[in-house]
Amino acid sequence: MTSVDSAPANLPPVLRPEHPPIRSLSDLAARFDGRVRGDADGVTLTGITLATADLRAGEAFVAIQGVNRHGAEFAATAADQGAVAVVTDARGAELAASCALPLVVVDDPRAVLGELSAWVYGTGAHDDLPLLFGTTGTNGKTSVSHLLEGILGQLGVVTGLSSTAERHIAGEVIVSRLTTPEASEFHALLALMRERGVQAVAVEVSAQALSRHRVDGLMFDVAGFTNLSHDHLDDYADMHEYFEAKVPLFRADRSRRAVVCLDSPSGADVVARSEVPVTTVITPAIAADPDAEADWTVEILQERQDGTTFTLRHRDGRTLTTVVPTIGRHMAANAGLAIVMILESGYAWEALVQALDGARIQAYLPGRTQLVSGPTGPAVYVDFGHSPDAFEKTLAAVRHVTDGKVVMLFGADGDRDATKRFDMSRTAVEGSDILVVTDHHPRFEDPDAIRATLVEGARLTRPDATILEFTPPERAIREAVALVGDGDAILWAGPGHQDYRDIRGRRAPYSARELARRALRDAGWPVPEPVWPVPYPTDSTPASDPERPA
């Protein structure tokens, strides 16, 4: 058995342990109070999955209610692909009654999926598991996760990573499907990491992952909190509900210790609600309350295109000075948080000083204020930020290292939180000299209407500003490059590391980084060879799997 599933050719592969435990279906039913329909005697399984596209022979298919359809509608397909059983609810049992597989009926399969996955793969809170670092917050989760991996690598640790951008297993790189994988996929991934000798894993934990049970069955050794700002109000009723979705990561049944950044007001609220020991860190240069007391302080020393130098200082006088390899005070804050999380996990301060003091953090941050231009000509940054707060911080960072004018290029997601669009436009036009509005992921919305809303918001904010609108993005970046010269900068916010655009349910191949390089080259500017991994092919890939619940 290989560790990489033969998933559809244009979807990132699903990972499995090479030597999974063999579990009894009867034991599964007994352990999770399941009611068996059919003959479970002698039936064994080696894994579980929520989607038939991910299913391997010998696994159980967990069928739950999705946004549009119930997974049990695909029970026959699962049987044809070698599933040995279906785990579902009462409604699913009715739909799957004719599939000829034994059924295990539980009240809420989604709610037990994490614990079920941990039991199937043997990844509960055991001593033989890698250290787990979980980071949540609106912005910075991906950056902190990649910084954790980079710093741990400098300490000589064999690492794993699960982020919006990528999954890493001891050096193997796999493109991500979801910010946080489904519980069944994550526990399989963790089991494989254990087999590969991974010692520590950095995990990006979204609010949706907590709300939708994707990290159930995991115990994080250290949980980190970055910040909270306007986002995801398509999933949550208001900012209070969004905050409440983050808080469970800091319960005693989810984590052992916590490190909380106090740069946003919500940091203090997380500290107050935490059930585990908390260490705090603050970056006064960007904090809402720069005078708030914290255990650790990030002091910004120098900002350059090739990195940001900072000193991390403890209240007892210990200091460490290092460089995070990207621009922005917020990136120094992310790096400070990562260092303190590693320290709180048990690694020695002396080891961190030896690896980092006076040196650069060796981390690759895909699509995070990523400089894709050459040594001369305009600086072009591609960034994944897609919230007002991310725009504000990243534009400020670009402005700080740019002598000339700053051009902002962005679009907005369709079928996602529309309430933040005005604030995105306001922040973008306030922080730039020229604003270029284009398309991003329109999904099933009218892209013309999305752009019109963004342009209107920008014009209401600054009627005298230069605001341009171009479509498609391929043209928009060419037009933006034509507006700038040596010493100027372009920030293309939104696409970041992604290698597709979601257009009416199809994933069209697309790389903002490569489009920017091409536009610069066509304009006569030198560009470096790309250093990022070759994108996984995405042509004709469905943007959502009807069998995979949201």
PAVEXMAR-702289 format. One record per residue (C-alpha): residue in one letter; x, y, z. Coordinates in steps of 0.5 Angstrom, whole numbers, plus 500, padded with zeros to 3 digits. Example, Ala and Ser with C-alpha at 12.3 -4.5 7.8 and 13.67 -1.06 7.14 Angstrom:
2
A525491516;S527498514;
// end
This chain:
550
M500500500;T503507498;S502513502;V499517496;D492516494;S491515487;A486521487;P483524481;A489527477;N488534478;L486534485;P492534490;P493527493;V490524499;L495521504;R495515508;P499511513;E503506510;H502501515;P495503518;P492499524;I487494523;R480495526;S474491527;L467494525;S464491531;D469494536;L468501532;A460500533;A461498540;R466504542;F462509539;D455507541;G453505534;R447501531;V449495526;R445494520;G447488516;D453483518;A459486521;D462479524;G469479521;V469485518;T475489519;L477496516;T484500515;G482507514;I476512514;T474517509;L468522508;A469522500;T469517495;A474520491;D479519497;L476512498;R481506498;A479499498;G478496506;E476503508;A469505511;F465510508;V463516513;A456519510;I454525513;Q449531511;G453536506;V451543504;N447540498;R446532499;H447527504;G454523503;A449516503;E447518496;F454515494;A454509498;A453504492;T459508489;A463507495;A462499495;D464499488;Q471502490;G472497496;A469500502;V467495507;A462499511;V458505511;V458510518;T452514518;D446517521;A439515521;R437519515;G443516511;A442509513;E435510509;L439512503;A444507504;A440501505;S440498498;C448498498;A449491501;L455494506;P454493513;L452500516;V454503523;V448508525;V450513530;D446520532;D451525529;P457522525;R460529524;A461530531;V464523533;L469523526;G475526530;E475521536;L473516531;S479518526;A484518532;W481511534;V482508527;Y489511526;G491510533;T493518533;G490520540;A494523545;H499518546;D507519547;D509516541;L506522537;P510528534;L509535538;L503539535;F503546535;G496549533;T495556531;T489560530;G487567528;T484571522;N491573519;G498570520;K496563521;T500560515;S506565516;V506562523;S506555521;H511556516;L516560521;L515554526;E517549521;G523553519;I525555526;L524547528;G528545522;Q534550524;L534546531;G535540527;V528537528;V524533523;T518537521;G511536519;L506542517;S499543515;S497550512;T492553507;A498553502;E501546503;R502539507;H509537509;I512531511;A519530513;G521534507;E515531502;V511537499;I503536498;V499542496;S493543501;R486542499;L483545505;T486550510;T485545516;P484538513;E477534515;A479530521;S479523518;E484526513;F488529518;H489523523;A491519517;L496525515;L499525523;A499517523;L504517516;M508523519;R509518525;E511513521;R516518517;G519520524;V516527524;Q518530531;A514536531;V508538527;A505546525;V498546524;E494552521;V487551525;S481555522;A475557526;Q471553521;A476547523;L474548530;S466549528;R466543524;H470538528;R476538523;V481538529;D477533534;G481528537;L487532537;M491535543;F495540541;D502541546;V502549544;A496553541;G498560538;F493566537;T495571532;N489576532;L482577530;S479582525;H473582520;D473576516;H468570515;L462573516;D459569511;D460563516;Y459567523;A453571524;D457577527;M464578530;H462575537;E460569534;Y467568530;F471570536;E467564540;A469559534;K476560536;V476560543;P475552544;L482551542;F484554548;R480549552;A484544557;D481538552;R484541546;S491544548;R496544554;R499551553;A498557550;V502563547;V497569545;C499575541;L496582544;D497586538;S489586537;P484587543;S481580542;G488577545;A486579552;D480576551;V483570549;V487570555;A481571560;R478565557;S484560556;E483554561;V491553560;P497556562;V498562557;T504566555;T503573552;V507577546;I506584544;T509588538;P508595540;A509598533;I503595531;A499593537;A492597538;D494598545;P502598545;D503599553;A499593554;E504588559;A506582556;D511577557;W515578551;T516584546;V518584539;E522590538;I522592530;L530594529;Q530595521;E525594515;R528592508;Q526588502;D529582504;G527582511;T525585517;T530585523;F527585530;T529583537;L525578542;R525581549;H523577555;R521581561;D526578565;G532581560;R533575556;T534577548;L534574541;T535578535;T534575528;V531577521;V524574518;P525573511;T520578509;I517585509;G513587515;R512589522;H506584522;M511578520;A516580525;A510579530;N508572527;A516570528;G516572535;L510568536;A513562533;I519563537;V515563544;M511557542;I517553541;L520555547;E513553551;S513546548;G520545551;Y526547547;A531550550;W532558550;E540557549;A538552543;L534558540;V539563541;Q544559538;A540557532;L537564531;D541570534;G544574529;A542570524;R536569519;I530565520;Q530560514;A523559512;Y519559506;L513563506;P509561500;G505567497;R506571503;T508578501;Q512574496;L517578492;V517576485;S521581481;G528582480;P534586483;T532592478;G525595476;P519595480;A518591486;V512586485;Y509583491;V504577491;D500576497;F494572500;G491577504;H484578503;S481582509;P481589511;D486588516;A491584512;F491590507;E492595512;K498591515;T501589508;L500596504;A504599510;A510594510;V510595502;R510603503;H515603508;V521599504;T518603497;D521610495;G516611489;K509610488;V505604491;V500600486;M495596489;L492590485;F486586488;G479583487;A474580492;D472572493;G465571490;D460567494;R464569501;D463574506;A461580502;T460585508;K468586508;R468588501;F467596502;D472596508;M477592503;S476597498;R477603503;T483600506;A486599499;V485606496;E487609503;G494605503;S496606495;D497611490;I494608485;L488602485;V487597480;V481593481;T480586478;D477579479;H479574484;H475568485;P468570482;R465563483;F458563482;E457571483;D457576477;P464578477;D462585474;A458586480;I463584485;R468589481;A463595481;T462594489;L469595490;V470601485;E464604488;G467603495;A474606493;R471612490;L466614496;T473613500;R477617496;P474621490;D480624488;A484617487;T486614481;I482608481;L482603475;E479597473;F481591468;T479584467;P481579467;P487579472;E492577466;R491584463;A490587470;I497585472;R500588465;E496594466;A499595473;V506594471;A506599465;L504604471;V510603475;G518604474;D524603478;G523604485;D516603485;A512597488;I506593486;L502589491;W497584488;A493582494;G489575494;P491570490;G498569494;H500561493;Q494559489;D494556483;Y487556480;R481561480;D474558482;I470560476;R463557476;G465551480;R471550475;R478551477;A482554472;P489554472;Y492560474;S498563478;A499570480;R506569481;E508567474;L503572471;A507577475;R513575472;R511574465;A508581465;L515584468;R519580463;D514583457;A516590460;G523589459;W525588467;P529582469;V526577473;P529571477;E527564476;P522561481;V524558487;W517555489;P514548488;V511547481;P504548482;Y499541482;P495541476;T488544477;D485544470;S478542470;T478540477;P471541480;A471547485;S467543490;D466535491;P458534492;E460528497;R465532501;P461536506;A463543508;
// end
